[in-house]
């Protein structure tokens, strides 16, 4: 079963010219953890997602793939 892309973290970081390492340092997290979020192997908690949105200056909804058009 293929893993489902749930978050857009990698895309938003790229749009802002930021790296996984930069985000990991801002969050006080391990770079491997942030990398796994970016590849959608794991997902950050909702609280962490909100913290990431604040750090990146985006709406938390910008970090999540919309399910509105899924059928």
CHARMM-style PDB file with segment names, atoms N, HN, CA, C and O in Angstrom:
ATOM      1  N   UNK     1       0.840  -1.178   0.000  1.00  0.00      PROA
ATOM      2  CA  UNK     1       0.000   0.000   0.000  1.00  0.00      PROA
ATOM      3  C   UNK     1       0.891   1.249   0.000  1.00  0.00      PROA
ATOM      4  O   UNK     1       1.790   1.379   0.831  1.00  0.00      PROA
ATOM      5  N   UNK     2       0.635   2.143  -0.920  1.00  0.00      PROA
ATOM      6  HN  UNK     2      -0.095   2.037  -1.595  1.00  0.00      PROA
ATOM      7  CA  UNK     2       1.421   3.373  -1.015  1.00  0.00      PROA
ATOM      8  C   UNK     2       1.049   4.321   0.123  1.00  0.00      PROA
ATOM      9  O   UNK     2      -0.103   4.390   0.551  1.00  0.00      PROA
ATOM     10  N   UNK     3       2.062   5.048   0.599  1.00  0.00      PROA
ATOM     11  HN  UNK     3       2.998   4.991   0.251  1.00  0.00      PROA
ATOM     12  CA  UNK     3       1.758   5.992   1.666  1.00  0.00      PROA
ATOM     13  C   UNK     3       0.986   7.176   1.092  1.00  0.00      PROA
ATOM     14  O   UNK     3       1.230   7.612  -0.033  1.00  0.00      PROA
ATOM     15  N   UNK     4       0.065   7.676   1.877  1.00  0.00      PROA
ATOM     16  HN  UNK     4      -0.133   7.322   2.791  1.00  0.00      PROA
ATOM     17  CA  UNK     4      -0.789   8.783   1.451  1.00  0.00      PROA
ATOM     18  C   UNK     4      -0.112  10.109   1.789  1.00  0.00      PROA
ATOM     19  O   UNK     4       0.391  10.302   2.896  1.00  0.00      PROA
ATOM     20  N   UNK     5      -0.110  11.009   0.825  1.00  0.00      PROA
ATOM     21  HN  UNK     5      -0.520  10.852  -0.074  1.00  0.00      PROA
ATOM     22  CA  UNK     5       0.419  12.345   1.070  1.00  0.00      PROA
ATOM     23  C   UNK     5      -0.634  13.136   1.820  1.00  0.00      PROA
ATOM     24  O   UNK     5      -1.718  13.403   1.300  1.00  0.00      PROA
ATOM     25  N   UNK     6      -0.305  13.506   3.046  1.00  0.00      PROA
ATOM     26  HN  UNK     6       0.575  13.289   3.468  1.00  0.00      PROA
ATOM     27  CA  UNK     6      -1.255  14.205   3.911  1.00  0.00      PROA
ATOM     28  C   UNK     6      -0.851  15.658   4.109  1.00  0.00      PROA
ATOM     29  O   UNK     6      -1.697  16.553   4.124  1.00  0.00      PROA
ATOM     30  N   UNK     7       0.458  15.886   4.261  1.00  0.00      PROA
ATOM     31  HN  UNK     7       1.145  15.160   4.249  1.00  0.00      PROA
ATOM     32  CA  UNK     7       0.883  17.272   4.501  1.00  0.00      PROA
ATOM     33  C   UNK     7       1.686  17.823   3.332  1.00  0.00      PROA
ATOM     34  O   UNK     7       2.209  17.075   2.506  1.00  0.00      PROA
ATOM     35  N   UNK     8       1.770  19.147   3.285  1.00  0.00      PROA
ATOM     36  HN  UNK     8       1.345  19.754   3.956  1.00  0.00      PROA
ATOM     37  CA  UNK     8       2.495  19.878   2.246  1.00  0.00      PROA
ATOM     38  C   UNK     8       3.753  20.532   2.812  1.00  0.00      PROA
ATOM     39  O   UNK     8       4.247  21.513   2.258  1.00  0.00      PROA
ATOM     40  N   UNK     9       4.256  20.006   3.885  1.00  0.00      PROA
ATOM     41  HN  UNK     9       3.854  19.209   4.336  1.00  0.00      PROA
ATOM     42  CA  UNK     9       5.373  20.633   4.577  1.00  0.00      PROA
ATOM     43  C   UNK     9       6.585  20.819   3.661  1.00  0.00      PROA
ATOM     44  O   UNK     9       7.184  21.894   3.644  1.00  0.00      PROA
ATOM     45  N   UNK    10       6.946  19.800   2.912  1.00  0.00      PROA
ATOM     46  HN  UNK    10       6.460  18.926   2.926  1.00  0.00      PROA
ATOM     47  CA  UNK    10       8.101  19.873   2.015  1.00  0.00      PROA
ATOM     48  C   UNK    10       7.912  20.981   0.984  1.00  0.00      PROA
ATOM     49  O   UNK    10       8.848  21.724   0.689  1.00  0.00      PROA
ATOM     50  N   UNK    11       6.704  21.093   0.437  1.00  0.00      PROA
ATOM     51  HN  UNK    11       5.944  20.489   0.677  1.00  0.00      PROA
ATOM     52  CA  UNK    11       6.398  22.100  -0.574  1.00  0.00      PROA
ATOM     53  C   UNK    11       6.503  23.508   0.006  1.00  0.00      PROA
ATOM     54  O   UNK    11       7.113  24.388  -0.602  1.00  0.00      PROA
ATOM     55  N   UNK    12       5.913  23.720   1.174  1.00  0.00      PROA
ATOM     56  HN  UNK    12       5.418  23.005   1.668  1.00  0.00      PROA
ATOM     57  CA  UNK    12       5.925  25.047   1.800  1.00  0.00      PROA
ATOM     58  C   UNK    12       7.355  25.447   2.176  1.00  0.00      PROA
ATOM     59  O   UNK    12       7.740  26.602   1.993  1.00  0.00      PROA
ATOM     60  N   UNK    13       8.134  24.517   2.693  1.00  0.00      PROA
ATOM     61  HN  UNK    13       7.821  23.578   2.842  1.00  0.00      PROA
ATOM     62  CA  UNK    13       9.534  24.818   3.007  1.00  0.00      PROA
ATOM     63  C   UNK    13      10.280  25.225   1.738  1.00  0.00      PROA
ATOM     64  O   UNK    13      11.041  26.192   1.753  1.00  0.00      PROA
ATOM     65  N   UNK    14      10.071  24.505   0.651  1.00  0.00      PROA
ATOM     66  HN  UNK    14       9.452  23.719   0.638  1.00  0.00      PROA
ATOM     67  CA  UNK    14      10.737  24.817  -0.618  1.00  0.00      PROA
ATOM     68  C   UNK    14      10.304  26.192  -1.133  1.00  0.00      PROA
ATOM     69  O   UNK    14      11.134  26.968  -1.606  1.00  0.00      PROA
ATOM     70  N   UNK    15       9.020  26.489  -1.041  1.00  0.00      PROA
ATOM     71  HN  UNK    15       8.345  25.859  -0.656  1.00  0.00      PROA
ATOM     72  CA  UNK    15       8.514  27.792  -1.488  1.00  0.00      PROA
ATOM     73  C   UNK    15       9.177  28.937  -0.732  1.00  0.00      PROA
ATOM     74  O   UNK    15       9.382  30.019  -1.284  1.00  0.00      PROA
ATOM     75  N   UNK    16       9.511  28.695   0.530  1.00  0.00      PROA
ATOM     76  HN  UNK    16       9.344  27.816   0.978  1.00  0.00      PROA
ATOM     77  CA  UNK    16      10.117  29.731   1.364  1.00  0.00      PROA
ATOM     78  C   UNK    16      11.648  29.669   1.379  1.00  0.00      PROA
ATOM     79  O   UNK    16      12.303  30.477   2.038  1.00  0.00      PROA
ATOM     80  N   UNK    17      12.208  28.704   0.647  1.00  0.00      PROA
ATOM     81  HN  UNK    17      11.676  28.047   0.112  1.00  0.00      PROA
ATOM     82  CA  UNK    17      13.663  28.559   0.612  1.00  0.00      PROA
ATOM     83  C   UNK    17      14.236  28.102   1.940  1.00  0.00      PROA
ATOM     84  O   UNK    17      15.379  28.421   2.269  1.00  0.00      PROA
ATOM     85  N   UNK    18      13.452  27.359   2.702  1.00  0.00      PROA
ATOM     86  HN  UNK    18      12.523  27.099   2.434  1.00  0.00      PROA
ATOM     87  CA  UNK    18      13.872  26.855   4.018  1.00  0.00      PROA
ATOM     88  C   UNK    18      14.206  25.367   3.916  1.00  0.00      PROA
ATOM     89  O   UNK    18      13.807  24.690   2.969  1.00  0.00      PROA
ATOM     90  N   UNK    19      14.938  24.878   4.903  1.00  0.00      PROA
ATOM     91  HN  UNK    19      15.263  25.427   5.672  1.00  0.00      PROA
ATOM     92  CA  UNK    19      15.334  23.471   4.910  1.00  0.00      PROA
ATOM     93  C   UNK    19      14.722  22.732   6.099  1.00  0.00      PROA
ATOM     94  O   UNK    19      14.232  23.336   7.053  1.00  0.00      PROA
ATOM     95  N   UNK    20      14.768  21.413   6.004  1.00  0.00      PROA
ATOM     96  HN  UNK    20      15.166  20.922   5.228  1.00  0.00      PROA
ATOM     97  CA  UNK    20      14.324  20.568   7.123  1.00  0.00      PROA
ATOM     98  C   UNK    20      15.145  20.890   8.367  1.00  0.00      PROA
ATOM     99  O   UNK    20      14.613  20.977   9.474  1.00  0.00      PROA
ATOM    100  N   UNK    21      16.449  21.064   8.165  1.00  0.00      PROA
ATOM    101  HN  UNK    21      16.881  20.992   7.266  1.00  0.00      PROA
ATOM    102  CA  UNK    21      17.352  21.338   9.291  1.00  0.00      PROA
ATOM    103  C   UNK    21      16.959  22.648   9.977  1.00  0.00      PROA
ATOM    104  O   UNK    21      16.927  22.716  11.206  1.00  0.00      PROA
ATOM    105  N   UNK    22      16.664  23.677   9.202  1.00  0.00      PROA
ATOM    106  HN  UNK    22      16.690  23.622   8.204  1.00  0.00      PROA
ATOM    107  CA  UNK    22      16.252  24.967   9.751  1.00  0.00      PROA
ATOM    108  C   UNK    22      15.001  24.806  10.611  1.00  0.00      PROA
ATOM    109  O   UNK    22      14.934  25.312  11.731  1.00  0.00      PROA
ATOM    110  N   UNK    23      14.003  24.087  10.066  1.00  0.00      PROA
ATOM    111  HN  UNK    23      14.058  23.675   9.156  1.00  0.00      PROA
ATOM    112  CA  UNK    23      12.758  23.888  10.799  1.00  0.00      PROA
ATOM    113  C   UNK    23      12.998  23.070  12.067  1.00  0.00      PROA
ATOM    114  O   UNK    23      12.447  23.384  13.122  1.00  0.00      PROA
ATOM    115  N   UNK    24      13.804  22.041  11.970  1.00  0.00      PROA
ATOM    116  HN  UNK    24      14.252  21.785  11.113  1.00  0.00      PROA
ATOM    117  CA  UNK    24      14.117  21.212  13.133  1.00  0.00      PROA
ATOM    118  C   UNK    24      14.741  22.056  14.247  1.00  0.00      PROA
ATOM    119  O   UNK    24      14.403  21.891  15.419  1.00  0.00      PROA
ATOM    120  N   UNK    25      15.649  22.956  13.878  1.00  0.00      PROA
ATOM    121  HN  UNK    25      15.923  23.090  12.926  1.00  0.00      PROA
ATOM    122  CA  UNK    25      16.280  23.821  14.872  1.00  0.00      PROA
ATOM    123  C   UNK    25      15.257  24.754  15.513  1.00  0.00      PROA
ATOM    124  O   UNK    25      15.287  24.959  16.727  1.00  0.00      PROA
ATOM    125  N   UNK    26      14.355  25.319  14.718  1.00  0.00      PROA
ATOM    126  HN  UNK    26      14.330  25.153  13.732  1.00  0.00      PROA
ATOM    127  CA  UNK    26      13.328  26.225  15.241  1.00  0.00      PROA
ATOM    128  C   UNK    26      12.381  25.505  16.202  1.00  0.00      PROA
ATOM    129  O   UNK    26      11.915  26.086  17.183  1.00  0.00      PROA
ATOM    130  N   UNK    27      12.103  24.227  15.906  1.00  0.00      PROA
ATOM    131  HN  UNK    27      12.482  23.755  15.110  1.00  0.00      PROA
ATOM    132  CA  UNK    27      11.173  23.445  16.719  1.00  0.00      PROA
ATOM    133  C   UNK    27      11.855  22.729  17.883  1.00  0.00      PROA
ATOM    134  O   UNK    27      11.190  22.269  18.811  1.00  0.00      PROA
ATOM    135  N   UNK    28      13.179  22.635  17.831  1.00  0.00      PROA
ATOM    136  HN  UNK    28      13.720  23.009  17.077  1.00  0.00      PROA
ATOM    137  CA  UNK    28      13.897  21.856  18.839  1.00  0.00      PROA
ATOM    138  C   UNK    28      13.664  20.365  18.655  1.00  0.00      PROA
ATOM    139  O   UNK    28      13.628  19.603  19.620  1.00  0.00      PROA
ATOM    140  N   UNK    29      13.506  19.961  17.393  1.00  0.00      PROA
ATOM    141  HN  UNK    29      13.536  20.580  16.608  1.00  0.00      PROA
ATOM    142  CA  UNK    29      13.259  18.553  17.057  1.00  0.00      PROA
ATOM    143  C   UNK    29      14.461  17.979  16.313  1.00  0.00      PROA
ATOM    144  O   UNK    29      15.316  18.715  15.821  1.00  0.00      PROA
ATOM    145  N   UNK    30      14.510  16.668  16.242  1.00  0.00      PROA
ATOM    146  HN  UNK    30      13.816  16.069  16.642  1.00  0.00      PROA
ATOM    147  CA  UNK    30      15.537  15.957  15.497  1.00  0.00      PROA
ATOM    148  C   UNK    30      15.302  16.166  14.003  1.00  0.00      PROA
ATOM    149  O   UNK    30      14.158  16.155  13.548  1.00  0.00      PROA
ATOM    150  N   UNK    31      16.375  16.354  13.239  1.00  0.00      PROA
ATOM    151  HN  UNK    31      17.304  16.363  13.609  1.00  0.00      PROA
ATOM    152  CA  UNK    31      16.226  16.559  11.788  1.00  0.00      PROA
ATOM    153  C   UNK    31      15.604  15.345  11.102  1.00  0.00      PROA
ATOM    154  O   UNK    31      14.891  15.494  10.110  1.00  0.00      PROA
ATOM    155  N   UNK    32      15.866  14.151  11.619  1.00  0.00      PROA
ATOM    156  HN  UNK    32      16.445  14.030  12.426  1.00  0.00      PROA
ATOM    157  CA  UNK    32      15.281  12.939  11.032  1.00  0.00      PROA
ATOM    158  C   UNK    32      13.758  12.942  11.184  1.00  0.00      PROA
ATOM    159  O   UNK    32      13.039  12.489  10.293  1.00  0.00      PROA
ATOM    160  N   UNK    33      13.279  13.448  12.303  1.00  0.00      PROA
ATOM    161  HN  UNK    33      13.862  13.815  13.026  1.00  0.00      PROA
ATOM    162  CA  UNK    33      11.833  13.527  12.527  1.00  0.00      PROA
ATOM    163  C   UNK    33      11.195  14.463  11.516  1.00  0.00      PROA
ATOM    164  O   UNK    33      10.184  14.123  10.902  1.00  0.00      PROA
ATOM    165  N   UNK    34      11.780  15.641  11.340  1.00  0.00      PROA
ATOM    166  HN  UNK    34      12.601  15.917  11.839  1.00  0.00      PROA
ATOM    167  CA  UNK    34      11.239  16.611  10.380  1.00  0.00      PROA
ATOM    168  C   UNK    34      11.308  16.038   8.967  1.00  0.00      PROA
ATOM    169  O   UNK    34      10.386  16.234   8.175  1.00  0.00      PROA
ATOM    170  N   UNK    35      12.377  15.343   8.651  1.00  0.00      PROA
ATOM    171  HN  UNK    35      13.125  15.185   9.295  1.00  0.00      PROA
ATOM    172  CA  UNK    35      12.507  14.711   7.339  1.00  0.00      PROA
ATOM    173  C   UNK    35      11.386  13.705   7.095  1.00  0.00      PROA
ATOM    174  O   UNK    35      10.838  13.634   5.995  1.00  0.00      PROA
ATOM    175  N   UNK    36      11.047  12.933   8.115  1.00  0.00      PROA
ATOM    176  HN  UNK    36      11.492  12.991   9.009  1.00  0.00      PROA
ATOM    177  CA  UNK    36       9.973  11.939   7.982  1.00  0.00      PROA
ATOM    178  C   UNK    36       8.614  12.619   7.811  1.00  0.00      PROA
ATOM    179  O   UNK    36       7.730  12.079   7.146  1.00  0.00      PROA
ATOM    180  N   UNK    37       8.444  13.797   8.407  1.00  0.00      PROA
ATOM    181  HN  UNK    37       9.162  14.236   8.948  1.00  0.00      PROA
ATOM    182  CA  UNK    37       7.213  14.560   8.183  1.00  0.00      PROA
ATOM    183  C   UNK    37       7.164  15.027   6.732  1.00  0.00      PROA
ATOM    184  O   UNK    37       6.122  14.948   6.081  1.00  0.00      PROA
ATOM    185  N   UNK    38       8.300  15.514   6.232  1.00  0.00      PROA
ATOM    186  HN  UNK    38       9.146  15.578   6.761  1.00  0.00      PROA
ATOM    187  CA  UNK    38       8.356  16.058   4.871  1.00  0.00      PROA
ATOM    188  C   UNK    38       8.120  14.997   3.809  1.00  0.00      PROA
ATOM    189  O   UNK    38       7.625  15.303   2.724  1.00  0.00      PROA
ATOM    190  N   UNK    39       8.466  13.763   4.111  1.00  0.00      PROA
ATOM    191  HN  UNK    39       8.867  13.515   4.992  1.00  0.00      PROA
ATOM    192  CA  UNK    39       8.237  12.671   3.154  1.00  0.00      PROA
ATOM    193  C   UNK    39       6.926  11.940   3.437  1.00  0.00      PROA
ATOM    194  O   UNK    39       6.614  10.944   2.783  1.00  0.00      PROA
ATOM    195  N   UNK    40       6.168  12.427   4.397  1.00  0.00      PROA
ATOM    196  HN  UNK    40       6.421  13.236   4.928  1.00  0.00      PROA
ATOM    197  CA  UNK    40       4.875  11.855   4.780  1.00  0.00      PROA
ATOM    198  C   UNK    40       4.985  10.429   5.306  1.00  0.00      PROA
ATOM    199  O   UNK    40       4.012   9.676   5.263  1.00  0.00      PROA
ATOM    200  N   UNK    41       6.170  10.050   5.807  1.00  0.00      PROA
ATOM    201  HN  UNK    41       6.960  10.662   5.842  1.00  0.00      PROA
ATOM    202  CA  UNK    41       6.321   8.753   6.473  1.00  0.00      PROA
ATOM    203  C   UNK    41       5.639   8.795   7.840  1.00  0.00      PROA
ATOM    204  O   UNK    41       5.100   7.797   8.318  1.00  0.00      PROA
ATOM    205  N   UNK    42       5.678   9.987   8.457  1.00  0.00      PROA
ATOM    206  HN  UNK    42       6.116  10.798   8.069  1.00  0.00      PROA
ATOM    207  CA  UNK    42       5.026  10.238   9.743  1.00  0.00      PROA
ATOM    208  C   UNK    42       4.330  11.588   9.619  1.00  0.00      PROA
ATOM    209  O   UNK    42       4.601  12.363   8.702  1.00  0.00      PROA
ATOM    210  N   UNK    43       3.429  11.852  10.561  1.00  0.00      PROA
ATOM    211  HN  UNK    43       3.209  11.222  11.306  1.00  0.00      PROA
ATOM    212  CA  UNK    43       2.747  13.140  10.584  1.00  0.00      PROA
ATOM    213  C   UNK    43       2.983  13.818  11.931  1.00  0.00      PROA
ATOM    214  O   UNK    43       2.976  13.167  12.976  1.00  0.00      PROA
ATOM    215  N   UNK    44       3.192  15.142  11.892  1.00  0.00      PROA
ATOM    216  HN  UNK    44       3.197  15.671  11.043  1.00  0.00      PROA
ATOM    217  CA  UNK    44       3.311  15.861  13.161  1.00  0.00      PROA
ATOM    218  C   UNK    44       1.959  15.924  13.854  1.00  0.00      PROA
ATOM    219  O   UNK    44       0.919  15.813  13.205  1.00  0.00      PROA
ATOM    220  N   UNK    45       1.972  16.099  15.164  1.00  0.00      PROA
ATOM    221  HN  UNK    45       2.817  16.189  15.691  1.00  0.00      PROA
ATOM    222  CA  UNK    45       0.714  16.262  15.890  1.00  0.00      PROA
ATOM    223  C   UNK    45       0.066  17.562  15.447  1.00  0.00      PROA
ATOM    224  O   UNK    45       0.720  18.417  14.850  1.00  0.00      PROA
ATOM    225  N   UNK    46      -1.206  17.707  15.736  1.00  0.00      PROA
ATOM    226  HN  UNK    46      -1.737  17.013  16.221  1.00  0.00      PROA
ATOM    227  CA  UNK    46      -1.918  18.929  15.389  1.00  0.00      PROA
ATOM    228  C   UNK    46      -1.283  20.131  16.074  1.00  0.00      PROA
ATOM    229  O   UNK    46      -1.152  21.194  15.467  1.00  0.00      PROA
ATOM    230  N   UNK    47      -0.888  19.972  17.330  1.00  0.00      PROA
ATOM    231  HN  UNK    47      -0.994  19.108  17.823  1.00  0.00      PROA
ATOM    232  CA  UNK    47      -0.241  21.058  18.060  1.00  0.00      PROA
ATOM    233  C   UNK    47       1.064  21.470  17.381  1.00  0.00      PROA
ATOM    234  O   UNK    47       1.365  22.658  17.260  1.00  0.00      PROA
ATOM    235  N   UNK    48       1.830  20.480  16.942  1.00  0.00      PROA
ATOM    236  HN  UNK    48       1.585  19.515  17.041  1.00  0.00      PROA
ATOM    237  CA  UNK    48       3.095  20.767  16.262  1.00  0.00      PROA
ATOM    238  C   UNK    48       2.841  21.416  14.913  1.00  0.00      PROA
ATOM    239  O   UNK    48       3.573  22.322  14.514  1.00  0.00      PROA
ATOM    240  N   UNK    49       1.818  20.967  14.208  1.00  0.00      PROA
ATOM    241  HN  UNK    49       1.223  20.231  14.532  1.00  0.00      PROA
ATOM    242  CA  UNK    49       1.467  21.554  12.914  1.00  0.00      PROA
ATOM    243  C   UNK    49       1.120  23.033  13.075  1.00  0.00      PROA
ATOM    244  O   UNK    49       1.495  23.854  12.238  1.00  0.00      PROA
ATOM    245  N   UNK    50       0.412  23.371  14.136  1.00  0.00      PROA
ATOM    246  HN  UNK    50       0.107  22.704  14.816  1.00  0.00      PROA
ATOM    247  CA  UNK    50       0.065  24.768  14.415  1.00  0.00      PROA
ATOM    248  C   UNK    50       1.335  25.574  14.708  1.00  0.00      PROA
ATOM    249  O   UNK    50       1.477  26.710  14.257  1.00  0.00      PROA
ATOM    250  N   UNK    51       2.248  24.976  15.462  1.00  0.00      PROA
ATOM    251  HN  UNK    51       2.133  24.053  15.829  1.00  0.00      PROA
ATOM    252  CA  UNK    51       3.521  25.637  15.770  1.00  0.00      PROA
ATOM    253  C   UNK    51       4.335  25.861  14.492  1.00  0.00      PROA
ATOM    254  O   UNK    51       4.937  26.921  14.314  1.00  0.00      PROA
ATOM    255  N   UNK    52       4.352  24.870  13.610  1.00  0.00      PROA
ATOM    256  HN  UNK    52       3.863  24.009  13.755  1.00  0.00      PROA
ATOM    257  CA  UNK    52       5.058  24.988  12.329  1.00  0.00      PROA
ATOM    258  C   UNK    52       4.456  26.122  11.502  1.00  0.00      PROA
ATOM    259  O   UNK    52       5.183  26.924  10.916  1.00  0.00      PROA
ATOM    260  N   UNK    53       3.130  26.186  11.457  1.00  0.00      PROA
ATOM    261  HN  UNK    53       2.539  25.534  11.933  1.00  0.00      PROA
ATOM    262  CA  UNK    53       2.453  27.245  10.701  1.00  0.00      PROA
ATOM    263  C   UNK    53       2.860  28.622  11.210  1.00  0.00      PROA
ATOM    264  O   UNK    53       3.095  29.535  10.418  1.00  0.00      PROA
ATOM    265  N   UNK    54       2.941  28.772  12.526  1.00  0.00      PROA
ATOM    266  HN  UNK    54       2.750  28.030  13.168  1.00  0.00      PROA
ATOM    267  CA  UNK    54       3.351  30.059  13.112  1.00  0.00      PROA
ATOM    268  C   UNK    54       4.783  30.395  12.722  1.00  0.00      PROA
ATOM    269  O   UNK    54       5.075  31.534  12.359  1.00  0.00      PROA
ATOM    270  N   UNK    55       5.674  29.421  12.794  1.00  0.00      PROA
ATOM    271  HN  UNK    55       5.437  28.496  13.090  1.00  0.00      PROA
ATOM    272  CA  UNK    55       7.078  29.636  12.450  1.00  0.00      PROA
ATOM    273  C   UNK    55       7.217  30.045  10.988  1.00  0.00      PROA
ATOM    274  O   UNK    55       8.010  30.926  10.655  1.00  0.00      PROA
ATOM    275  N   UNK    56       6.446  29.402  10.120  1.00  0.00      PROA
ATOM    276  HN  UNK    56       5.802  28.686  10.391  1.00  0.00      PROA
ATOM    277  CA  UNK    56       6.530  29.680   8.684  1.00  0.00      PROA
ATOM    278  C   UNK    56       5.674  30.864   8.252  1.00  0.00      PROA
ATOM    279  O   UNK    56       5.777  31.325   7.115  1.00  0.00      PROA
ATOM    280  N   UNK    57       4.830  31.357   9.154  1.00  0.00      PROA
ATOM    281  HN  UNK    57       4.747  30.982  10.078  1.00  0.00      PROA
ATOM    282  CA  UNK    57       3.981  32.495   8.824  1.00  0.00      PROA
ATOM    283  C   UNK    57       2.896  32.167   7.818  1.00  0.00      PROA
ATOM    284  O   UNK    57       2.554  32.989   6.968  1.00  0.00      PROA
ATOM    285  N   UNK    58       2.351  30.950   7.919  1.00  0.00      PROA
ATOM    286  HN  UNK    58       2.629  30.282   8.609  1.00  0.00      PROA
ATOM    287  CA  UNK    58       1.274  30.533   7.017  1.00  0.00      PROA
ATOM    288  C   UNK    58       0.083  30.053   7.836  1.00  0.00      PROA
ATOM    289  O   UNK    58       0.203  29.789   9.032  1.00  0.00      PROA
ATOM    290  N   UNK    59      -1.057  29.945   7.184  1.00  0.00      PROA
ATOM    291  HN  UNK    59      -1.154  30.160   6.212  1.00  0.00      PROA
ATOM    292  CA  UNK    59      -2.234  29.352   7.805  1.00  0.00      PROA
ATOM    293  C   UNK    59      -1.995  27.849   7.911  1.00  0.00      PROA
ATOM    294  O   UNK    59      -1.429  27.247   6.998  1.00  0.00      PROA
ATOM    295  N   UNK    60      -2.411  27.250   8.992  1.00  0.00      PROA
ATOM    296  HN  UNK    60      -2.871  27.738   9.734  1.00  0.00      PROA
ATOM    297  CA  UNK    60      -2.202  25.815   9.184  1.00  0.00      PROA
ATOM    298  C   UNK    60      -2.817  25.011   8.035  1.00  0.00      PROA
ATOM    299  O   UNK    60      -2.328  23.931   7.702  1.00  0.00      PROA
ATOM    300  N   UNK    61      -3.874  25.528   7.438  1.00  0.00      PROA
ATOM    301  HN  UNK    61      -4.271  26.405   7.709  1.00  0.00      PROA
ATOM    302  CA  UNK    61      -4.507  24.831   6.308  1.00  0.00      PROA
ATOM    303  C   UNK    61      -3.598  24.739   5.093  1.00  0.00      PROA
ATOM    304  O   UNK    61      -3.775  23.863   4.248  1.00  0.00      PROA
ATOM    305  N   UNK    62      -2.611  25.654   5.002  1.00  0.00      PROA
ATOM    306  HN  UNK    62      -2.467  26.366   5.689  1.00  0.00      PROA
ATOM    307  CA  UNK    62      -1.656  25.614   3.895  1.00  0.00      PROA
ATOM    308  C   UNK    62      -0.692  24.435   4.012  1.00  0.00      PROA
ATOM    309  O   UNK    62      -0.001  24.092   3.052  1.00  0.00      PROA
ATOM    310  N   UNK    63      -0.649  23.820   5.189  1.00  0.00      PROA
ATOM    311  HN  UNK    63      -1.210  24.098   5.969  1.00  0.00      PROA
ATOM    312  CA  UNK    63       0.273  22.715   5.428  1.00  0.00      PROA
ATOM    313  C   UNK    63      -0.371  21.339   5.225  1.00  0.00      PROA
ATOM    314  O   UNK    63       0.293  20.310   5.351  1.00  0.00      PROA
ATOM    315  N   UNK    64      -1.657  21.335   4.913  1.00  0.00      PROA
ATOM    316  HN  UNK    64      -2.196  22.171   4.810  1.00  0.00      PROA
ATOM    317  CA  UNK    64      -2.398  20.077   4.800  1.00  0.00      PROA
ATOM    318  C   UNK    64      -2.994  19.946   3.403  1.00  0.00      PROA
ATOM    319  O   UNK    64      -3.503  20.920   2.848  1.00  0.00      PROA
ATOM    320  N   UNK    65      -2.931  18.753   2.839  1.00  0.00      PROA
ATOM    321  HN  UNK    65      -2.517  17.962   3.290  1.00  0.00      PROA
ATOM    322  CA  UNK    65      -3.549  18.481   1.548  1.00  0.00      PROA
ATOM    323  C   UNK    65      -5.059  18.490   1.742  1.00  0.00      PROA
ATOM    324  O   UNK    65      -5.576  17.812   2.629  1.00  0.00      PROA
ATOM    325  N   UNK    66      -5.759  19.248   0.923  1.00  0.00      PROA
ATOM    326  HN  UNK    66      -5.339  19.799   0.202  1.00  0.00      PROA
ATOM    327  CA  UNK    66      -7.213  19.338   1.025  1.00  0.00      PROA
ATOM    328  C   UNK    66      -7.868  18.011   0.626  1.00  0.00      PROA
ATOM    329  O   UNK    66      -7.443  17.348  -0.320  1.00  0.00      PROA
ATOM    330  N   UNK    67      -8.894  17.653   1.361  1.00  0.00      PROA
ATOM    331  HN  UNK    67      -9.239  18.192   2.130  1.00  0.00      PROA
ATOM    332  CA  UNK    67      -9.670  16.452   1.029  1.00  0.00      PROA
ATOM    333  C   UNK    67     -11.006  16.836   0.402  1.00  0.00      PROA
ATOM    334  O   UNK    67     -11.825  15.967   0.103  1.00  0.00      PROA
ATOM    335  N   UNK    68     -11.226  18.107   0.206  1.00  0.00      PROA
ATOM    336  HN  UNK    68     -10.560  18.813   0.448  1.00  0.00      PROA
ATOM    337  CA  UNK    68     -12.514  18.601  -0.274  1.00  0.00      PROA
ATOM    338  C   UNK    68     -12.911  17.997  -1.621  1.00  0.00      PROA
ATOM    339  O   UNK    68     -14.085  17.708  -1.853  1.00  0.00      PROA
ATOM    340  N   UNK    69     -11.930  17.808  -2.507  1.00  0.00      PROA
ATOM    341  HN  UNK    69     -10.977  18.043  -2.318  1.00  0.00      PROA
ATOM    342  CA  UNK    69     -12.253  17.293  -3.838  1.00  0.00      PROA
ATOM    343  C   UNK    69     -11.990  15.796  -3.991  1.00  0.00      PROA
ATOM    344  O   UNK    69     -12.126  15.255  -5.089  1.00  0.00      PROA
ATOM    345  N   UNK    70     -11.613  15.119  -2.897  1.00  0.00      PROA
ATOM    346  HN  UNK    70     -11.503  15.559  -2.006  1.00  0.00      PROA
ATOM    347  CA  UNK    70     -11.419  13.666  -2.948  1.00  0.00      PROA
ATOM    348  C   UNK    70     -12.756  12.980  -3.127  1.00  0.00      PROA
ATOM    349  O   UNK    70     -13.744  13.343  -2.489  1.00  0.00      PROA
ATOM    350  N   UNK    71     -12.780  11.998  -3.988  1.00  0.00      PROA
ATOM    351  HN  UNK    71     -11.977  11.704  -4.506  1.00  0.00      PROA
ATOM    352  CA  UNK    71     -14.034  11.246  -4.204  1.00  0.00      PROA
ATOM    353  C   UNK    71     -13.739   9.784  -4.240  1.00  0.00      PROA
ATOM    354  OT1 UNK    71     -14.650   8.974  -4.411  1.00  0.00      PROA
TER     355      UNK     71
END
